Amino acid sequence: LLGFLSAPELWQDGESYGNFGLGDALVALQWVQENIGNFGGDRNRVTVMGESSGGTIVVGLATAPKAQGLFNKAIALSPPVFWNSTYEDAHVRRPEFLSQVGCSSNASMQDRRSCLKSLDVGTVIEEQLRENRGWGYFDFPLSEGILGESMDYNVKEPTILPYLPQDIPNQTDRTDTVQLILSNTAQENAYWEMIYGYNVLNNWTAASTLLDQRLQNFLGGVENTTLVNMIEDQYDWETSGNDTTDAWWPQKAWDTLTTDIRATCPANTLTDTLNSSP
C-alpha cells in the first residue's frame, strides 16, 4: 500500500498514479548505474531479481520504458504477471480508504491531500493489514470477489507503466534487450494457509468440497461435476480410501492447483508472448 496506493489526492504530483514503489526501484537502479563502478561492478551487467510481490516489481521494471538501459538481466519468481487494472480501477476498488484512515472525504482536494501526506506510517500499515485487497491471488479466481483480485501492486498509468507486459512486443520504441527468467515456486499459494490459516485441508474430502465450492463460485453458481473430476484426475486427487493417510497431500494438491492457475500458466503464456517479439 505504501508503494502502490492510487488516489486522486496524489495524482497531481505527476510522479506516478499509483506505481510509487516502481518509482523507488527506478531511483535505486539509477543510483546503481552512477555508482556501481566505484564498487568494482559493471554498469552493463546488472541483474534484478524478485520473488512473489518482488517478482511483480521485476516484471514491472522489465515493462517500464523509463527502466530501459538500467539493467540487462532479470529474474522474476512467482509474480502475478497479468495486471489489467488501471490507476482509476485501483482507486475505485478502495474508495473507503480515505475515511478509514481518518481523512474527511467531504473536505477539499487540497485538504484531503494534506491529510493523506500527514499520516504516520503505522496508520497506513494498520489499514493495509485490516483490509482484504488482493489476497484472492492465493486462492481460486474470484474466491474473494472482484475486490480480492485487486493486488495493490502495478497498475497501468501514464507516467511509469503506460502499457502492460503482454503489450511489449507491440512497442516500436523499445531499444533495450533484457534477458528475463520467468518462473515460479511449485506451491506459491501455500503462503496463504501457512501464514493466515486459510484453506487448510487435512483430508481429501475437505479438498474436494472446497474445489466444488470454488468452481461453483467461479462459474456463477453452476455445478460442473465433469470439470471437478477432470481437475481431480489431473492433480492425482484421491477421492476414496483412508482420509487420515498422508494428510499433507491434499494440501499440496490444492496449493499446486491454485499456483498453476495464478502463476504457472499465466507465466507460461507471458513467456510465449514475449518470445514472439523480434
VEXLUMTI-957331 format. One line per 10 residues: number of its first residue (from 0); their letters; for each residue x negated, y negated, z of C-alpha. Coordinates in Angstrom, 1 decimal. Example, Ala and Ser with C-alpha at 12.3 -4.5 7.8 and 13.67 -1.06 7.14 Angstrom:
! residues 2
0 = as = -12.3:4.5:7.8 | -13.7:1.1:7.1 $
***
This chain:
! residues 278
0 = llgflsapel = 0.0:0.0:0.0 | -2.8:-2.4:0.8 | -4.2:-1.9:-2.7 | -1.1:-1.4:-4.7 | 1.7:-3.5:-3.4 | 3.7:-5.1:-6.2 | 5.7:-8.1:-5.0 | 6.7:-11.4:-6.8 | 5.2:-13.4:-4.0 | 1.8:-12.1:-5.0 $
10 = wqdgesygnf = 2.2:-12.0:-8.8 | 1.5:-15.7:-9.1 | -2.1:-15.1:-8.1 | -2.8:-13.9:-11.6 | -5.4:-11.4:-10.3 | -3.1:-8.4:-10.6 | 0.6:-7.5:-10.5 | 0.1:-4.5:-8.2 | -3.3:-2.9:-9.0 | -5.4:-4.7:-6.4 $
20 = glgdalvalq = -7.1:-1.5:-5.4 | -8.3:-1.1:-9.0 | -9.5:-4.7:-9.0 | -11.6:-3.9:-5.9 | -13.1:-1.0:-7.7 | -13.9:-3.1:-10.7 | -15.7:-5.6:-8.5 | -17.7:-2.8:-6.9 | -18.7:-1.4:-10.3 | -19.8:-4.9:-11.5 $
30 = wvqenignfg = -22.0:-5.1:-8.4 | -23.5:-1.7:-9.3 | -24.3:-2.9:-12.8 | -26.0:-6.0:-11.4 | -27.9:-4.3:-8.6 | -28.5:-0.6:-9.4 | -31.9:-1.3:-10.9 | -33.1:-2.6:-7.5 | -32.5:0.9:-6.1 | -34.2:2.7:-8.9 $
40 = gdrnrvtvmg = -30.9:3.5:-10.7 | -30.0:3.3:-14.3 | -27.0:1.0:-15.1 | -26.4:3.0:-18.3 | -25.9:6.2:-16.3 | -23.1:5.5:-13.8 | -20.6:8.2:-12.8 | -17.4:7.5:-10.9 | -15.6:10.3:-9.1 | -12.4:10.7:-7.0 $
50 = essggtivvg = -10.0:13.3:-5.7 | -6.2:13.0:-5.3 | -5.4:9.3:-4.9 | -9.1:8.6:-5.6 | -8.7:10.6:-8.8 | -5.8:8.3:-9.7 | -8.1:5.3:-9.4 | -10.7:7.1:-11.6 | -8.1:7.6:-14.3 | -7.0:4.0:-13.9 $
60 = latapkaqgl = -10.6:2.8:-14.3 | -11.0:5.0:-17.4 | -7.9:3.3:-18.8 | -8.5:-0.3:-17.8 | -10.0:-2.4:-20.6 | -11.9:-4.5:-18.0 | -13.8:-1.4:-16.9 | -15.4:-0.9:-20.3 | -19.2:-0.7:-20.0 | -19.2:-0.4:-16.2 $
70 = fnkaialspp = -19.7:3.4:-16.2 | -20.1:6.1:-18.8 | -19.0:9.3:-16.9 | -16.0:10.0:-14.8 | -14.7:12.9:-12.7 | -11.0:12.9:-11.7 | -9.8:15.7:-9.5 | -6.0:16.3:-8.8 | -4.8:12.8:-9.9 | -1.2:12.0:-10.8 $
80 = vfwnstyeda = -2.1:11.3:-14.4 | 1.2:10.1:-15.8 | 2.4:7.0:-14.1 | 5.3:5.3:-16.0 | 6.2:2.6:-13.5 | 5.7:-1.0:-14.5 | 5.0:-3.6:-11.8 | 8.6:-4.6:-11.9 | 9.7:-0.9:-11.3 | 7.3:-0.7:-8.3 $
90 = hvrrpeflsq = 8.9:-3.8:-6.7 | 12.4:-2.6:-7.3 | 11.7:0.7:-5.6 | 10.5:-1.2:-2.5 | 12.9:-4.1:-2.3 | 13.3:-4.0:1.5 | 9.5:-4.2:2.3 | 9.6:-8.0:2.8 | 12.2:-7.9:5.5 | 10.8:-4.8:7.1 $
100 = vgcssnasmq = 7.5:-6.5:7.9 | 9.3:-9.5:9.4 | 9.4:-11.9:6.5 | 12.7:-13.5:5.6 | 14.0:-12.6:2.1 | 16.0:-15.8:2.2 | 13.1:-18.1:2.5 | 11.5:-20.0:-0.4 | 9.0:-18.2:-2.6 | 6.1:-20.1:-1.1 $
110 = drrsclksld = 7.2:-19.3:2.5 | 7.6:-15.7:1.7 | 4.2:-15.7:0.1 | 2.6:-17.4:3.1 | 4.3:-14.8:5.4 | 3.0:-11.9:3.5 | -0.5:-13.2:3.4 | -0.4:-13.9:7.2 | 0.4:-10.3:8.1 | -2.1:-8.3:10.0 $
120 = vgtvieeqlr = -3.3:-5.0:8.6 | -1.7:-2.9:11.4 | 1.8:-4.2:10.5 | 1.3:-3.3:6.8 | -0.1:0.2:7.6 | 2.7:0.9:10.1 | 5.2:0.2:7.4 | 3.5:2.3:4.9 | 3.4:5.3:7.2 | 7.1:4.8:8.2 $
130 = enrgwgyfdf = 8.4:4.5:4.6 | 8.6:7.5:2.3 | 7.3:6.4:-1.1 | 5.6:8.8:-3.5 | 5.4:11.9:-1.2 | 7.7:13.6:-3.7 | 4.5:14.3:-5.7 | 3.7:17.0:-3.2 | 6.9:18.8:-3.9 | 9.2:19.8:-6.7 $
140 = plsegilges = 10.1:16.9:-9.1 | 12.9:14.7:-7.7 | 12.9:16.5:-4.4 | 12.8:13.1:-2.7 | 14.8:11.4:-5.3 | 13.5:8.6:-7.6 | 12.0:6.7:-4.7 | 9.9:9.7:-3.8 | 8.5:9.6:-7.3 | 7.1:6.1:-6.8 $
150 = mdynvkepti = 3.4:6.7:-5.9 | 2.3:3.2:-4.7 | -0.7:3.6:-7.0 | -1.4:2.5:-10.5 | 1.3:0.6:-12.3 | 1.5:-0.8:-15.9 | 0.9:-4.5:-15.7 | -0.8:-7.1:-17.9 | -3.9:-8.0:-16.0 | -5.7:-4.7:-15.4 $
160 = lpylpqdipn = -3.6:-1.8:-16.8 | -1.8:-3.1:-19.9 | -1.3:0.4:-21.2 | -1.2:4.0:-19.9 | -3.8:6.8:-20.1 | -1.9:8.6:-22.7 | -1.9:5.5:-24.9 | -5.8:5.3:-25.0 | -6.0:7.0:-28.5 | -3.8:4.3:-29.9 $
170 = qtdrtdtvql = -6.0:1.4:-28.8 | -8.2:0.0:-31.6 | -10.2:-2.5:-29.5 | -11.9:0.1:-27.2 | -15.7:0.3:-27.9 | -16.8:2.4:-24.9 | -17.3:6.2:-24.7 | -16.7:7.8:-21.4 | -17.2:11.4:-20.7 | -14.3:12.5:-18.5 $
180 = ilsntaqena = -13.9:15.7:-16.5 | -10.2:16.0:-15.6 | -9.3:18.9:-13.3 | -7.5:19.7:-10.0 | -7.6:21.9:-7.0 | -5.5:25.1:-7.3 | -3.3:24.3:-4.3 | -3.5:20.5:-4.1 | 0.0:20.3:-2.7 | -0.9:22.4:0.4 $
190 = ywemiygynv = -1.7:19.0:1.8 | 2.0:18.3:2.5 | 2.7:21.2:4.8 | -0.8:21.2:6.4 | -0.6:17.5:7.5 | 3.1:17.0:7.9 | 4.5:20.5:8.4 | 6.9:20.1:5.4 | 7.9:23.0:3.2 | 6.2:25.5:5.5 $
200 = lnnwtaastl = 7.0:29.0:4.1 | 6.3:32.1:6.2 | 8.1:34.7:4.1 | 9.3:35.4:0.5 | 13.0:35.0:1.4 | 12.3:31.4:2.5 | 10.2:30.7:-0.6 | 13.0:32.0:-2.9 | 15.6:30.0:-1.1 | 13.6:26.8:-1.4 $
210 = ldqrlqnflg = 12.8:27.4:-5.1 | 16.5:27.9:-5.8 | 17.4:24.7:-3.9 | 14.7:22.6:-5.6 | 15.7:23.8:-9.1 | 19.4:23.1:-8.5 | 18.4:19.6:-7.3 | 16.2:19.1:-10.4 | 18.9:20.4:-12.7 | 21.7:18.3:-11.2 $
220 = gventtlvnm = 23.3:21.0:-9.2 | 23.3:23.6:-11.9 | 22.2:27.1:-10.7 | 19.9:28.9:-13.1 | 19.1:32.4:-11.9 | 17.3:33.2:-15.2 | 14.9:30.3:-14.6 | 14.4:31.3:-11.0 | 13.5:34.8:-12.0 | 11.1:33.6:-14.7 $
230 = iedqydwets = 9.2:31.4:-12.2 | 9.1:34.2:-9.6 | 7.7:36.6:-12.2 | 5.1:34.1:-13.4 | 3.8:33.5:-9.9 | 4.0:37.1:-8.8 | 6.8:36.3:-6.4 | 7.6:39.2:-4.0 | 11.3:39.3:-3.7 | 11.5:42.6:-1.9 $
240 = gndttdawwp = 9.6:44.5:0.7 | 8.4:43.5:4.2 | 8.7:39.8:4.6 | 6.3:39.8:7.5 | 3.4:41.2:5.4 | 0.8:38.7:4.0 | 2.7:35.7:5.4 | 0.2:33.3:3.8 | 1.0:34.4:0.2 | 4.5:32.9:-0.1 $
250 = qkawdtlttd = 3.0:29.5:0.9 | 0.2:29.9:-1.6 | 2.6:30.8:-4.4 | 4.7:27.7:-3.6 | 1.7:25.4:-3.4 | 0.3:26.8:-6.7 | 3.7:26.3:-8.4 | 4.1:22.7:-7.3 | 0.5:21.9:-8.0 | 0.8:23.2:-11.5 $
260 = iratcpantl = 3.9:21.1:-12.1 | 2.5:17.9:-10.6 | -1.2:18.2:-11.5 | -2.4:21.1:-13.6 | 0.0:20.9:-16.5 | 0.0:17.1:-16.8 | -3.8:17.1:-16.7 | -3.9:19.7:-19.5 | -1.5:17.6:-21.5 | -3.5:14.4:-21.0 $
270 = tdtlnssp = -6.7:16.2:-21.9 | -5.2:17.3:-25.2 | -4.0:13.8:-25.9 | -7.4:12.2:-25.1 | -9.3:14.9:-27.1 | -7.2:13.9:-30.2 | -8.8:10.5:-30.1 | -11.5:10.0:-32.6 $
***
